[in-house]
Amino acid sequence: MVSHDAPTDSSSETLSAHERQQRTLQRLDDGHAALLDALEGLGEAEAFLGSRWSVWEVMQHLLTESFVEALEQIASGEREMLPPFDPRTDRIAADVAKLEANYRRFRNLISGLTEEQLDLPATPYNPENNYPALSLLDLIERVSGHEGNHARQVVETRKYVAAFRSAERAVTVAGLGTGDRQGVPTQTRELLSNADYVVGTQPALAVARPWIRAVELELRPDNREELVNRLVRDIRAGLWSMVVTLGDPAESAPGLIRQLEQAVGTVATVGAPGFYRRALDLAGISPLDAVCASVERIHDTRAIPDTGGRALVVLGAEHAVPWRETAGALVASGIETDRAARCVSNLSGQATVTPTTLRHVLETAIGDTPVEVDSALVLDPA
């Protein structure tokens, strides 16, 4: 027999060539069945989404010998034109049929091999990567589980396509919690590791970084429109994109979510612990006695809720304006300037609470304080 520098497993040494051949056929059958199960019901939206191009894949894409040959044949009169483009659904069916035909061909080859043929040398020893010399039996044993391995890959890919709701051309906005990595939701961690790229502010990306496996794009005040447009283009192209924000997206990024909804149509959100309850706890106010608003929409008076005498918590957001402008919008909506309030800052760390009034915010240096995503202006109950 050809030397076995790295046998597939220890049992191979005790099995006869015929038994190993039968085991190989069984693994081949099991893997092929798993692959067909994984591909069952595969549609266009799943099959052509979520791929990441490597340099090698780009090179393969640029190898256009067949295309150039076809153009030469058209120019010489050997053929009239290029063949019509097949619909993607037809291409999927044709590729599955090719997989089936190749499986049958491979299986027939294996089942028809004699012991003498099984012992034929198939690969030489490769000292560069210590790859062993293999007999034909060794080699087919190793590759018999190939389809089964990729069946699991197909299952995982389809799972994440569904998670990202790519079939609906949706962008995912995920919350990271209050800044503690231990509090990042499990679903957000899993999605981050499979996204093609992740958009977020520097603080948000810093929290998410342990789970990011792709490109990071920093969200800044001067590029928000540009990144929203990019998200729209890439979603249509089938890429998995995510936006991450500290806190809960519904609290920390309502304006951005609304902008994305208008641009994309569908936005999937992954919730997380936000800053609303923490701000209320620090202010000593029950959630039953408060309502919530965001500085991202505070300049639209229709977005300021009727407090009915309850406390109002105006939450900070990414790249919002100074607190003075927020206080001005609240006064313009009819809230009295002497309304007692508290500025709560650094909710993601050692939070501080500063008693104040709307007038004080309007007329003193406290109004110059930038509105951070982990801050809030809490108006006491009237």
Summary of the structure (lengths in Angstrom):
residues: 382
radius of gyration: 30.2
end to end distance: 90.8
largest distance: 96.7
contacts: 1171
relative contact order: 0.10
helix: 51%
strand: 15%
